[in-house]
């Protein structure tokens, strides 16, 4: 599975980073950076949580 980021939609709220810090982070400019694109079984729940908490639906799992 992959995490897909719709960068123009992302507003940098950081909620995804809070629930999935091993998968993504906000850089110094407030831009979301995906540290992991290919999600394995050990991180799938964190990835789903990140998608769920995004207030602007900038993340999805494919």
GIDA-V677477 format. One record per helix or strand. SS is the DSSP state (alpha for helix, beta for strand). FROM is the first residue (numbers start at 1). LEN is the number of residues. Records with the same first field share a line. If there is no record, write none. Layout:
SS->FROM-LEN / FROM-LEN
//
This chain:
beta->2-4 / 24-3 / 32-3 / 38-1 / 59-3
alpha->15-5 / 44-10
//
